[in-house]
Amino acid sequence: MMTPMPAARPIHRDVVSYVRRSARMNESQLKAWQKYHHDWVIEVDAAERETSIAPHAHVDWTARFGRQAPLMVEIGCGTGHAMTALAETHPQANLIGFEVFTPSVASTLSRLARHNLSNVRLVVADGAQGVEMLFEPASITELWTFFPDPWHKARHHKRRLVNPRFAEIVASRLVPGGVWRLATDWADYAEAMLETLDANELLVNSHDGWAPRFEQRPLTKYEQRGLDAGRTVFDLTYRRR
Ligand SMILES: C[S@@+](CC[C@H](N)C(=O)[O-])C[C@H]1O[C@@H](n2cnc3c(N)ncnc32)[C@H](O)[C@@H]1O
């Protein structure tokens, strides 16, 4: 009798905070991608899936920006509204945006081109891994996570970007005094963020509970959707000791 073939070894996959939807771009996104990705998108070697980062990956940010400057990072920058606004108000900083959904990155490219911004770079990869693997300890001045995917079903909470392990990584990568700004329109996620970040010994809440709305954060369709549905928007600001 023939020995049955062993089952193929499953590809190792960690729990991630996103679902890779079909990454089809519309015509204008395709044009923007082709025209501009060389100017703003940094290629990082991928691991077992397109959006995960290879263990040996490294980026020399000073070389990639052509200057040394404070590093500010956004995870899940979507179509780049906040990135663009913050790049304009922080010309002295080097801004890096992580986004896994390529069509949104293409839309961001059009926006960056319209605003003629040279202090931004984009990485199409998992930003949670990116912060850990592509940044030295105590090297990020500010980190932004605005409206991370809420994963509201209890069985999906493990996929939420903001969790104790990620908080530990962020705290280690922020410079002393560095700032982490967060926003969400899901009350239970907001409570979980507050609890998780309060429990981290290196992070200190800059306010007594919720922060006032970060005035430099433009209103995006995600925030508007939450408001239209009658949800409250919660901002949080923490500082590394
Ligand atoms: C709900 S949207 C919010 C987009 C944007 N921050 C805003 O406020 O309009 C969440 C975004 O985060 C992206 N995302 C989720 N997890 C990510 C990760 N680990 N790394 C990079 N992008 C991620 C998703 O693809 C999506 O574009």
The ligand as an SDF file (V2000), in Angstrom:
LIG
                    3D

 27 29  0  0  0  0  0  0  0  0999 V2000
  -10.5960   52.1120    9.4350 C   0  0  0  0  0  0  0  0  0  0  0  0
   -9.2950   52.5430    8.3580 S   0  0  0  0  0  0  0  0  0  0  0  0
   -8.7820   54.1510    8.9360 C   0  0  0  0  0  0  0  0  0  0  0  0
   -7.9190   54.8840    7.9430 C   0  0  0  0  0  0  0  0  0  0  0  0
   -7.3820   56.2510    8.4090 C   0  0  0  0  0  0  0  0  0  0  0  0
   -6.5140   56.1290    9.5480 N   0  0  0  0  0  0  0  0  0  0  0  0
   -8.5000   57.1980    8.6850 C   0  0  0  0  0  0  0  0  0  0  0  0
   -8.6760   57.5970    9.8530 O   0  0  0  0  0  0  0  0  0  0  0  0
   -9.2090   57.5730    7.7440 O   0  0  0  0  0  0  0  0  0  0  0  0
   -7.9700   51.4950    8.9310 C   0  0  0  0  0  0  0  0  0  0  0  0
   -6.8410   51.3960    7.9350 C   0  0  0  0  0  0  0  0  0  0  0  0
   -5.7390   50.7270    8.5420 O   0  0  0  0  0  0  0  0  0  0  0  0
   -5.1710   49.8250    7.6020 C   0  0  0  0  0  0  0  0  0  0  0  0
   -4.4600   48.8400    8.4380 N   0  0  0  0  0  0  0  0  0  0  0  0
   -4.9980   47.9930    9.3570 C   0  0  0  0  0  0  0  0  0  0  0  0
   -4.0470   47.3140   10.0090 N   0  0  0  0  0  0  0  0  0  0  0  0
   -2.8560   47.7500    9.4950 C   0  0  0  0  0  0  0  0  0  0  0  0
   -1.5010   47.4260    9.7650 C   0  0  0  0  0  0  0  0  0  0  0  0
   -1.1800   46.5190   10.7160 N   0  0  0  0  0  0  0  0  0  0  0  0
   -0.5300   48.0370    9.0580 N   0  0  0  0  0  0  0  0  0  0  0  0
   -0.8620   48.9610    8.1030 C   0  0  0  0  0  0  0  0  0  0  0  0
   -2.1280   49.3100    7.8040 N   0  0  0  0  0  0  0  0  0  0  0  0
   -3.1060   48.7170    8.4940 C   0  0  0  0  0  0  0  0  0  0  0  0
   -6.3550   49.3270    6.7990 C   0  0  0  0  0  0  0  0  0  0  0  0
   -5.9700   48.8360    5.5510 O   0  0  0  0  0  0  0  0  0  0  0  0
   -7.1860   50.6060    6.6880 C   0  0  0  0  0  0  0  0  0  0  0  0
   -6.8040   51.3710    5.5650 O   0  0  0  0  0  0  0  0  0  0  0  0
  1  2  1  0
  2  3  1  0
  2 10  1  0
  3  4  1  0
  4  5  1  0
  5  6  1  0
  5  7  1  0
  7  8  2  0
  7  9  1  0
 10 11  1  0
 11 12  1  0
 11 26  1  0
 12 13  1  0
 13 14  1  0
 13 24  1  0
 14 15  1  0
 14 23  1  0
 15 16  2  0
 16 17  1  0
 17 18  1  0
 17 23  2  0
 18 19  1  0
 18 20  2  0
 20 21  1  0
 21 22  2  0
 22 23  1  0
 24 25  1  0
 24 26  1  0
 26 27  1  0
M  CHG  2   2   1   9  -1
M  END
$$$$
